[in-house]
Amino acid sequence: MQCGADTSRGVVLLRSTGDAPCLLGRTWGYDQSSVWVSDGCAAEFATGPAADSAAAEPKAPTYIPNAGFLLFDGSKGQIYFRLFSYGRYLNQRNLDSEYVDGFGNTKTIQRRQDVQLNKFFAPFSGWFLSPKMRYYLYVWSSNPSQGDPAQVVGAGNLTWNFNRFVSVGVGITSLPSVRSTEGQFPYWLGVDDRLIADEFFRGSYTSGVWLKGELHTKVKYHAMFANNLSTLGVSASQLDNRFDTQSYSVQWLPTTGEFGLYGTFGDYDDHQNVATRLALHYTHSLEEKQSQPGTEGIENSQIRLTDGSVIFTPDLFGPGTTINEVDYHMMSVDAGVKYLGVSLEGEVYWRWLRNFTGMNTGFIPNINDTGYQVQASAMAVPKILQLYAGASQVFGEYGDPWEVRGGQNWYFLKDRGVRFNTELIYVNKSPVGYTAYPMPVGAKGPVFHINLEVNF
């Protein structure tokens, strides 16, 4: 939304009137002749002499969900600090001890039972010199991955926000390849655990440049041009020099123009009007073997077959056969509806692997995989107790793995910043897995985990 105004003497936000946070340069801003808001921000603003008067008043510290606490706010900049972490009890002991991959090989599964402070994430964000010049810098650690590549990461990105229609960014961020990489983390139904289809098809965090903004009040876009599908655990010397990864997304929010705080899963926001969304994502990359992260790399997407085999594994398709490069295409369509604390959300995926190059690869046919996920949730007690269930499946030549899961989120402090989560998963031959994920590759059977999450 955009309103005409004389902004020559500045603009001050007097009072936020909506549930979504109002961040200068991100969800609200102004130009020479107007004030704009986006992503559910609603507020009262002052301009001209009123802005001068308001600006002279001392500003109290501000807290914004998922942005954190305002540490500093001055004429030359702003600093927010946020902390996300969770402890997890994980029990995989009832999984089968072995699985057979798509090539007839029997492999052993390491079944875990342990307690971990699973992740620590501490970002600083804000603006410097101009509200248009924004930064997002963080330290991130995955404790179950101690000793693995990229177990501790210092990263971030810089953005110049022209207006609500366009911002330009550079640095590390997630490819907009599926809905869960659009930026609503950690506001998922489960605690830091995607369903297997989403984990199998998605792109990951990588370095690049991007454009994002609004085409219309109810239509948002994101286009990113990047080094590869995943940068974690990959040094610059391992990359090719083609800069040939692209990812695009378009969201349509036809009824209310928003889909909850940051586009979250579930309806903790308790929409009083029906909120809907429909989105399209497309990603393409020429991926080389050298640019693929280690098989135990945290938060990394792997190009795997549907039996969980990494496609670049030597001799995978036969003795003396090694794929060095593959042409990767992936598309997804997601849709969702929310109303009065109830949500139904789903996504369908397609992936095409083409043009394999390497040693003795001429006989390998094109590989086409499809999949879906669906999730439903309800706030059984508004702002306190959420129940949810989900299912997903992947279809391909090397297997058709599937899963079902159910869980609950108890917001015992009546705020989404702290939750106690329990979740039970039954999985049949998981095609994905790593130390920070609740299940290993090939898992068949029940997995149970308990989480205590803090996010401010």
C-alpha positions, -999 to +999 in steps of 0.1 A: +000+000+000+013+035-009-001+069+003+008+103-010+025+126+015+049+155+018+080+138+031+105+166+026+109+171+064+110+134+072+086+106+083+082+091+118+063+059+127+040+069+156+022+037+163+020+002+148-016-009+144-012-044+129+002-077+140+031-078+114+063-059+123+071-026+107+108-023+098+120+009+082+135+001+048+120-034+049+083-034+054+078+004+054+096+034+038+091+066+019+103+085-011+099+121-022+061+120-025+047+090-006+049+066+024+046+028+017+040-003+037+042-040+028+041-076+042+012-068+066+028-037+083+001-012+093+008+020+113+002+056+119+029+080+105+037+116+110+052+139+084+064+176+083+063+195+116+047+165+134+077+144+124+101+169+138+082+169+171+080+131+172+117+128+163+127+149+193+111+125+217+133+098+233+128+064+217+122+033+239+139+000+231+118-020+206+112-057+202+101-072+169+095-110+165+122-127+145+142-095+143+150-093+180+157-064+204+167-030+192+201-023+207+208+010+190+187+035+171+203+067+159+205+092+130+232+071+113+220+036+119+201+009+137+211-024+152+188-053+161+200-085+178+182-118+177+189-153+191+175-186+179+184-219+195+168-252+205+175-283+224+165-317+210+161-352+223+162-376+193+153-413+193+160-433+161+165-467+179+134-483+163+146-478+127+156-508+107+194-514+110+200-517+073+185-507+040+189-517+003+196-489-022+183-487-057+213-507-071+208-537-047+235-527-022+229-533+015+240-505+037+241-501+075+222-473+093+236-457+124+207-453+148+210-425+173+196-416+207+210-384+222+204-349+235+219-319+217+217-282+218+210-286+181+216-251+167+227-217+177+219-187+154+227-151+164+221-125+137+226-087+138+205-067+114+195-031+107+206-002+085+236+021+082+237+058+070+204+053+051+174+031+059+178+019+023+212+004+031+204-027+051+226-055+065+220-090+079+251-106+095+251-137+117+270-165+134+255-200+131+266-232+147+251-268+144+264-287+173+255-323+161+278-316+132+309-310+153+339-317+131+320-315+098+327-288+072+309-255+079+299-266+114+304-229+125+294-203+099+299-165+099+279-151+070+252-126+059+242-102+032+238-065+023+207-050+007+198-017-009+161-012-006+149+013-033+112+010-024+086-017-020+089-027-056+126-035-057+155-042-035+189-055-045+210-078-023+244-095-023+259-121-001+247-155+013+210-163+015+187-192+006+177-198-030+140-192-034+136-227-048+107-239-026+084-223-001+104-232+030+134-212+016+115-180+012+126-166+045+100-176+071+124-199+091+120-209+119+082-205+117+075-240+105+051-265+120+080-287+132+112-275+147+139-271+120+129-303+101+114-302+066+094-331+053+114-355+032+101-343-002+109-306+006+144-316+019+150-337-012+141-312-039+151-278-023+181-256-030+202-244-001+221-214+011+245-200-014+263-168-024+249-145-051+230-114-060+192-110-061+162-088-068+130-089-048+100-069-041+063-064-051+048-064-086+015-055-070+002-053-035-007-090-036+020-102-059+057-106-048+087-118-067+123-129-059+150-136-085+185-148-075+217-154-095+242-175-076+274-196-076+259-230-070+231-248-052+249-248-018+278-228-006+283-244+029+314-265+030+325-253-005+355-229-009+357-204-038+385-225-053+361-254-058+336-234-078+335-233-116+337-198-131+304-197-150+281-182-123+252-202-138+227-209-110+194-191-112+163-193-090+130-175-093+098-173-073+065-155-077+039-154-049+002-144-053-018-136-021-052-131-036-075-126-006-058-107+022-025-097+005-005-115+032-001-150+047+008-144+083+039-131+099+067-136+074+045-160+054+046-186+082+033-222+081+003-227+103-022-201+115-008-190+149-019-155+137-056-166+139-068-150+106-103-136+109-105-134+071-096-163+048-059-159+038-047-177+006-015-181-014-004-196-046+033-196-056+056-208-084+094-216-080+119-225-106+157-232-102+184-242-127+220-249-122+249-266-140+264-285-110+299-299-110+311-327-087+337-304-071+311-279-060+290-304-041+292-302-003+303-332+018+276-358+024+274-348+060+275-311+055+249-292+076+220-276+059+233-285+024+211-298-004+225-328-022+217-339-057+206-374-047+186-402-064+154-412-048+171-440-029+194-414-012+225-420-033+245-389-041+246-387-079+284-378-080+294-410-062+321-428-082+310-462-097+274-455-087+259-465-121+286-491-128+323-498-125+344-470-141+315-446-142+317-411-126+295-381-132+314-348-130+286-324-141+248-325-144+223-300-158+198-295-129+162-281-133+137-280-105+102-265-102+076-264-075+041-250-070+026-244-036-008-233-023-023-227+011-053-214+030-056-202+066-087-192+087-095-190+124-063-209+135-067-237+109-044-241+079-040-265+050-008-261+029+007-282+001+035-282-025+042-303-056+078-307-070+093-317-103+131-322-109+149-330-142+185-341-144+201-339-179+233-339-199+256-359-176+293-355-183+322-375-169+337-409-173+315-434-192+283-415-187+269-418-222+245-446-213+229-428-183+194-417-192+177-385-182+164-387-146+129-373-138+116-372-102+084-358-087+070-354-052+046-337-030+040-326+006+008-316+025+005-302+060-025-294+081-027-277+115-051-262+140-047-240+170-066-262+195-061-235+222-055-200+206-019-187+212-011-218+234-015-252+217-011-261+181-017-296+166-004-306+132+000-335+107+019-339+075+027-364+047+051-364+018+064-387-009+090-387-037+086-407-069+115-418-090+132-447-109+153-456-078+125-457-052+093-441-040+101-431-004+073-416+018+066-404+053+037-394+076+042-373+108+022-356+135+031-333+164+021-305+188+035-271+197+029-259+232+035-221+235+034-222+273+044-186+277+016-176+252+041-162+227+054-179+195+090-170+207+092-201+229+076-235+222+078-271+234+075-294+205+070-332+203+069-350+169+065-386+158+075-395+122+071-428+104+093-429+073+098-455+046+133-453+031+142-417+035+161-402+005+177-375+027+195-373+060+224-357+079+234-351+115+212-320+120+182-338+104+159-361+125+166-392+103+195-407+083+194-417+046+176-450+041+157-447+074+126-470+077+105-470+108+095-445+136+115-415+147+106-395+178+120-362+189+113-336+216+124-299+212+125-268+233+129-238+210+137-202+218+135-175+191+134-138+198 
